[in-house]
Amino acid sequence: MARILYITNGMASTLNSSLELSRRLKDSGNEVVYLSHLDLSAAVEAHGFRFFQLNDHDRLNDEFADMRRNSSFLTRMREGRRLRLESLQSRELEDRIGEIKPDMLVIDIELHFAVLVGLKTGIPMVTPIVWFSIFKRPGLPPMNTELMPPVGAIGMVWNALAWSRLLIPRHLSILAELTPRRLLRRLRPIRFQTNDRADLKAVAREKRVSISRQTSRSDWMRPQTYPNVKVLSYNAIEMEFPHTPHENIHYVGPMVHHSRRDIEVDCDEQEQLSKFLDRAKENGQSVVYCSLGTYWATDRAFLSKVVAVFKRRDELALVIGLGGRLDGEKLSDVSDNVLAMGYAPQLEILKHSAAAICHGGITTINECIENGVPVIVCSTGHVDQPGCAARIEYHKLGVKLDIKAASPGALEQALDKALKDAVIVENVTKMQERFAAYKQTRVAEKLIDELTSG
């Protein structure tokens, strides 16, 4: 049995995925302990895992915020410098690791401070991601674009230009570090979740980690990747574009956390949902789920177009999850076959759904495919959504639609294709089986066992 320390950033998608992996590791006889700068005790301990919280960085940043409100400029500079040094020299994370004595560190890759400390400890470490490949590879477009795998010379040129547009500004950003505003940022404590390159250079110096040897700025993820550290992608390689993966990335299949608790759903909305789904079943209506997520602001204009489609399609029933971003009463002209929920229990709804409309977040996409639900992806353009939309189209698992140009007519056509296209339905079923195979063959558990025993 191995003792595994999971250090998480606490975001909903990463936390839920981590809890599913941890459940599997626990069932395989391992002990999993959690650590975060956020108070996640209720969510983590409810699933039977010990939890520890880091306090130094938040305490120092709170002290800095209080000091800024009540001090002169010179005092702020002097005290900001002192607090920055204290945040750099904090050994809270190292001490906690020493107390827990883990056999392996599992650290969310965007927690760069923790990853740098992990490199210093020399303890075997993996960095999980919810994305597809974060590395620049031949024939693989960056995930912030909807480009397909390049074909021919023109395709290769477009692919190269896409990478250049992404990476050249990043490499030129060193000039921005010399602006007064950026220089003043060095007179404040470092946040535990910082992704500021100057901060990370300072952390690396303090922890005596070679940032030039251990990191790369020439990959998709910013501000840096860790080419020498093993990466766990919570995705199926069968949904990737064809390419030769980086030697240190391992696709371990989606981590869909079926036992998660959607605590935001109140009793009244849950009762409304149950009655709505029962009525749809009685009426022979196909249920469609629509959600644009909880992280980015919900597009009311787009949702109004979706609602307009269902007003004239009474053989369908629509459940909209607003993610707490919009009051359902602000959606105009909603028909009886539409239910708008402040927070929607997504996994429960997908079990009843024939299709889903989403923004392209990979967590939602994976949950759709795991439930055998074709996807209409209307990307908002954030982070990896365009790349996820392109993969859905490439593998014919649904329909990619431009959210800005999507008319009710285009939405209706996309919906009919997702519901009725035999190729899409068959491909979703096959991918659903591939997802199940990752779980049945214990791909993630075997990899962790191999790494901890090696």
C-alpha positions in Angstrom: 0.0 0.0 0.0 1.3 3.5 -0.9 0.5 6.7 0.8 -0.3 9.4 -1.8 -0.6 13.1 -1.1 -2.9 14.9 -3.5 -2.4 18.6 -3.6 -5.3 20.3 -5.4 -6.3 23.8 -6.6 -9.9 23.1 -5.5 -11.6 24.0 -8.8 -14.8 22.0 -9.2 -13.6 20.1 -12.3 -10.2 19.2 -11.0 -11.5 18.4 -7.5 -14.2 16.1 -8.7 -11.8 14.3 -11.0 -9.3 14.0 -8.2 -11.9 12.5 -5.9 -12.8 9.8 -8.5 -9.1 8.9 -9.0 -8.6 8.8 -5.2 -11.6 6.6 -4.8 -10.1 4.1 -7.3 -6.7 4.3 -5.6 -8.3 3.7 -2.2 -10.2 0.7 -3.5 -6.9 -0.6 -4.7 -5.5 -0.5 -1.2 -3.7 2.9 -1.2 -4.1 5.7 1.3 -4.8 9.1 -0.2 -4.4 12.3 1.8 -5.5 15.8 0.5 -3.9 19.2 0.9 -4.9 22.6 -0.4 -4.7 26.3 0.3 -8.5 26.3 0.3 -10.8 24.9 2.9 -12.0 21.7 1.2 -12.4 19.7 4.4 -16.2 19.1 4.0 -16.0 17.9 0.4 -12.9 15.8 0.9 -13.6 14.3 4.3 -17.2 13.4 3.1 -15.5 10.8 0.8 -13.3 9.4 3.6 -10.0 11.2 3.0 -7.9 13.1 5.4 -7.5 16.8 4.6 -4.9 19.4 5.6 -5.1 23.1 4.8 -2.2 25.5 4.1 -2.5 28.9 5.7 0.7 30.9 5.3 0.2 32.3 1.8 -3.4 33.4 2.4 -2.5 34.9 5.8 0.4 36.9 4.2 -1.8 38.1 1.3 -4.5 39.2 3.8 -1.9 41.0 5.8 -0.7 42.8 2.7 -4.3 43.8 1.7 -4.9 45.3 5.2 -1.5 47.1 5.1 -2.2 48.7 1.7 -5.4 50.3 3.0 -3.8 52.0 5.9 -0.2 52.7 5.0 1.9 55.2 3.0 3.5 54.3 -0.3 7.0 53.9 1.2 5.6 51.7 4.0 3.7 49.6 1.4 6.9 49.1 -0.5 9.0 48.2 2.5 6.3 45.9 4.1 5.4 44.4 0.7 9.0 43.4 0.2 9.1 41.8 3.7 5.9 39.9 3.1 7.2 38.7 -0.3 10.4 37.3 1.3 8.3 35.6 4.0 6.1 34.0 1.4 9.1 32.8 -0.5 10.8 31.4 2.5 7.7 29.7 3.9 8.4 26.1 4.6 4.8 25.2 5.5 4.4 23.0 2.4 7.7 21.2 2.9 7.0 20.7 6.6 3.5 19.3 5.9 4.9 16.9 3.3 7.5 15.8 5.8 4.8 15.1 8.4 2.6 13.1 6.0 5.6 11.2 4.5 4.0 10.3 1.2 5.3 7.7 -1.2 4.0 9.9 -4.1 2.9 13.4 -4.8 0.0 14.1 -7.1 -0.1 17.8 -7.7 -2.5 19.7 -10.0 -0.2 21.0 -12.7 -1.4 24.7 -12.3 -0.2 24.8 -8.7 3.3 25.8 -9.9 4.5 26.7 -6.4 3.7 23.2 -5.2 5.2 21.6 -8.3 8.5 23.4 -7.8 8.5 22.4 -4.1 7.7 18.8 -5.2 10.7 18.8 -7.5 12.9 19.9 -4.6 11.7 17.0 -2.4 12.7 14.3 -4.8 9.6 12.3 -4.0 8.0 10.6 -7.1 5.5 13.0 -8.5 2.8 13.1 -11.2 0.8 16.2 -12.4 -2.8 15.5 -13.4 -4.6 17.6 -16.0 -8.2 17.7 -17.2 -7.0 18.8 -20.7 -5.8 16.9 -23.7 -2.0 17.2 -24.5 -0.4 20.3 -23.1 2.7 19.7 -25.1 3.6 21.0 -28.6 3.9 18.0 -30.8 4.3 17.6 -34.6 0.9 17.7 -36.3 -1.0 18.7 -33.1 -2.7 22.2 -33.2 -2.8 24.3 -30.0 -6.0 23.7 -28.0 -7.0 27.3 -28.0 -7.9 27.0 -31.8 -10.5 25.0 -33.7 -7.9 23.8 -36.2 -8.0 20.2 -37.3 -4.9 18.1 -37.7 -2.9 19.6 -40.5 -3.2 18.0 -44.0 -0.6 18.9 -46.7 1.7 21.9 -46.9 -1.0 24.5 -46.4 -2.3 22.7 -43.3 1.2 22.6 -41.9 1.6 26.3 -42.5 -1.6 27.2 -40.7 -0.6 24.9 -37.8 2.8 26.6 -37.5 1.2 30.0 -37.6 -1.2 29.1 -34.9 1.7 28.0 -32.6 3.6 31.2 -33.5 0.6 33.4 -32.6 0.5 31.6 -29.2 4.2 31.4 -28.3 5.8 34.6 -29.8 3.9 37.0 -27.5 4.8 34.7 -24.5 8.5 34.9 -25.3 8.3 38.7 -25.7 6.5 39.1 -22.4 9.9 39.5 -20.7 9.6 43.1 -21.9 6.4 43.6 -19.9 8.3 42.6 -16.8 10.1 45.9 -16.9 7.0 48.1 -16.8 6.5 50.0 -13.5 3.2 48.1 -12.8 4.9 44.7 -13.2 7.8 45.8 -11.1 5.5 46.9 -8.3 3.9 43.4 -8.3 7.3 42.1 -7.0 6.6 44.1 -3.8 3.8 41.9 -2.6 3.6 38.3 -1.2 3.4 35.4 -3.6 0.1 33.6 -3.8 0.2 29.8 -3.5 -1.7 29.5 -6.8 0.4 32.1 -8.7 1.0 31.6 -12.4 3.2 34.7 -12.7 6.5 33.8 -14.4 8.5 36.3 -12.3 7.0 34.9 -9.1 7.9 31.4 -10.2 11.5 32.3 -11.0 11.8 33.7 -7.5 10.3 30.5 -6.0 12.7 28.3 -8.1 15.7 30.4 -6.9 14.6 30.1 -3.3 13.9 26.4 -3.5 17.1 25.8 -5.6 15.3 24.3 -8.5 16.7 25.0 -12.0 13.8 26.6 -13.8 15.7 26.5 -17.1 16.2 22.7 -16.9 12.9 21.7 -15.3 10.4 23.9 -17.3 9.5 24.8 -20.9 7.7 27.9 -22.2 7.3 26.4 -25.7 4.2 24.3 -25.0 0.5 25.1 -24.9 0.0 25.6 -21.2 1.2 28.9 -19.7 3.3 30.1 -18.2 5.3 26.9 -18.2 5.2 23.1 -18.4 7.4 20.5 -16.8 8.6 18.1 -19.5 10.5 15.9 -17.1 7.5 15.2 -14.8 4.9 12.6 -15.7 1.5 14.0 -16.6 -1.8 12.2 -16.1 -4.4 13.3 -18.6 -7.9 12.6 -17.4 -9.0 11.8 -21.0 -9.1 9.0 -23.5 -6.4 9.0 -26.1 -9.0 7.8 -28.5 -10.6 11.3 -28.4 -7.2 13.0 -29.2 -6.1 14.0 -32.6 -3.7 11.5 -34.2 -0.1 12.3 -33.1 2.9 10.8 -31.3 2.3 11.7 -27.6 5.0 13.2 -25.4 6.9 10.5 -23.6 5.7 11.7 -20.2 2.0 12.1 -20.8 -0.3 9.2 -19.9 -4.0 9.1 -20.9 -5.7 7.4 -18.0 -9.3 7.9 -19.1 -12.0 10.3 -17.8 -12.5 10.6 -14.1 -16.2 11.0 -13.8 -17.1 11.3 -10.1 -20.5 9.7 -10.0 -20.8 10.0 -6.2 -20.3 13.7 -6.1 -22.8 15.8 -4.2 -24.4 18.7 -6.1 -25.1 20.6 -2.9 -26.1 23.8 -4.8 -29.3 22.1 -6.0 -32.1 23.1 -3.6 -35.0 20.8 -2.7 -37.6 22.8 -4.6 -35.6 22.7 -7.8 -34.9 19.0 -7.4 -38.6 18.3 -7.0 -39.3 20.4 -10.1 -36.7 18.5 -12.1 -38.2 15.1 -11.0 -41.7 16.1 -12.1 -40.4 17.6 -15.3 -38.5 14.4 -16.3 -41.5 12.2 -15.3 -43.8 14.3 -17.5 -41.3 14.2 -20.4 -41.2 10.4 -20.2 -45.0 10.2 -20.0 -45.3 12.4 -23.1 -42.6 10.5 -25.0 -40.4 13.6 -25.3 -36.6 13.3 -25.8 -34.8 15.2 -23.2 -32.0 17.6 -24.2 -29.6 19.1 -21.6 -28.0 22.6 -22.1 -25.3 24.1 -19.9 -22.7 26.7 -20.5 -20.9 25.9 -17.2 -20.4 27.5 -13.9 -17.0 29.2 -14.5 -17.7 31.7 -17.4 -20.7 34.1 -17.6 -23.7 32.6 -19.2 -24.8 34.0 -22.6 -28.4 35.0 -22.2 -28.8 35.9 -25.9 -27.6 32.4 -26.9 -29.9 30.7 -24.4 -32.8 32.7 -25.7 -32.1 31.2 -29.2 -32.0 27.7 -27.7 -35.4 28.3 -26.0 -36.9 29.5 -29.2 -36.0 26.2 -30.9 -37.9 24.2 -28.3 -40.9 26.4 -28.4 -41.7 24.9 -31.8 -40.5 21.4 -31.0 -42.9 20.0 -28.5 -41.7 16.4 -29.1 -38.5 17.5 -27.2 -37.9 18.7 -23.6 -35.1 21.0 -22.5 -33.4 21.3 -19.2 -31.1 24.3 -18.8 -28.4 24.5 -16.1 -27.6 28.1 -15.5 -24.6 27.5 -13.2 -25.7 30.2 -10.8 -24.8 32.8 -13.5 -28.3 33.9 -14.6 -31.8 34.1 -13.2 -34.0 31.7 -15.1 -36.8 34.3 -15.0 -34.8 36.5 -17.3 -35.2 34.0 -20.1 -38.1 35.3 -22.1 -40.9 33.3 -23.7 -40.1 30.0 -22.1 -42.5 27.2 -23.1 -43.8 24.4 -20.9 -41.3 21.9 -22.3 -38.4 24.0 -20.9 -37.0 23.9 -17.4 -34.4 26.4 -16.3 -32.5 25.6 -13.1 -30.1 27.8 -11.2 -27.9 24.8 -10.6 -28.6 21.5 -12.4 -27.5 18.0 -11.2 -25.7 17.4 -14.4 -25.0 13.7 -14.1 -28.6 12.9 -13.1 -30.0 14.8 -16.0 -27.6 13.2 -18.5 -28.9 9.8 -17.6 -32.2 10.8 -19.1 -30.8 12.9 -22.0 -30.7 12.1 -25.7 -28.4 15.0 -26.6 -26.6 17.9 -24.8 -25.6 21.4 -25.7 -22.5 22.7 -24.0 -19.7 25.2 -24.1 -16.9 22.8 -24.8 -15.5 22.2 -21.4 -13.9 18.8 -21.4 -15.4 17.7 -18.1 -18.9 18.2 -19.3 -18.1 16.6 -22.7 -16.6 13.5 -20.9 -19.7 13.2 -18.7 -21.9 13.3 -21.8 -19.9 10.6 -23.6 -19.8 8.4 -20.5 -23.6 8.6 -20.5 -23.8 7.9 -24.3 -25.1 11.4 -25.0 -24.1 13.2 -28.3 -22.8 16.7 -27.9 -23.5 20.0 -29.6 -20.5 22.2 -28.7 -20.9 25.9 -28.9 -17.5 27.1 -27.7 -17.2 30.4 -25.9 -13.5 30.5 -27.0 -12.1 30.2 -23.5 -8.9 28.2 -22.8 -9.3 24.7 -24.4 -12.9 24.9 -25.5 -12.1 25.5 -29.2 -9.8 22.4 -29.3 -12.4 20.3 -27.5 -15.0 21.4 -30.1 -12.7 20.4 -32.9 -12.1 17.0 -31.4 -15.9 16.4 -31.2 -16.2 17.3 -34.8 -13.2 15.3 -35.9 -14.3 12.1 -34.2 -18.0 12.7 -35.2 -19.2 12.5 -31.6 -21.6 15.5 -32.1 -21.7 18.8 -33.8 -19.5 21.9 -33.6 -21.4 25.2 -33.8 -20.2 28.8 -33.8 -21.9 30.3 -30.8 -21.7 33.8 -32.2 -23.3 32.9 -35.5 -25.7 30.3 -34.2 -29.3 31.2 -35.3 -32.3 29.2 -34.0 -32.4 27.5 -37.4 -28.7 26.5 -37.2 -29.3 25.2 -33.7 -32.3 23.2 -34.8 -30.3 21.6 -37.6 -27.4 20.8 -35.3 -29.9 19.3 -32.8 -31.5 17.1 -35.4 -28.1 15.9 -36.6 -27.0 15.0 -33.0 -30.2 13.2 -32.3 -30.6 11.3 -35.6 -27.3 10.9 -37.4 -26.5 7.2 -37.2 -22.7 7.7 -37.5 -22.7 10.1 -34.5 -24.9 7.8 -32.4 -22.7 4.8 -33.2 -19.4 6.7 -32.5 -20.7 8.0 -29.2 -21.6 4.4 -28.2 -18.1 3.1 -29.2 -16.4 5.9 -27.3 -18.6 5.2 -24.3 -17.3 1.6 -24.4 -13.7 2.9 -24.6 -14.3 5.0 -21.5 -15.6 2.0 -19.6 -12.5 0.0 -20.7 -10.2 2.5 -19.0 -12.0 1.9 -15.8 -12.4 -1.8 -16.1 -8.7 -2.4 -16.9 -7.7 0.0 -14.1 -5.3 2.0 -16.3 -4.8 4.8 -13.7 -4.4 2.5 -10.7 -1.8 0.3 -12.5 0.2 3.3 -13.6 0.3 4.7 -10.0 1.2 1.3 -8.6 4.0 1.1 -11.1 5.4 4.5 -10.3 5.2 4.0 -6.5 6.8 0.6 -6.6 9.5 1.6 -9.0 
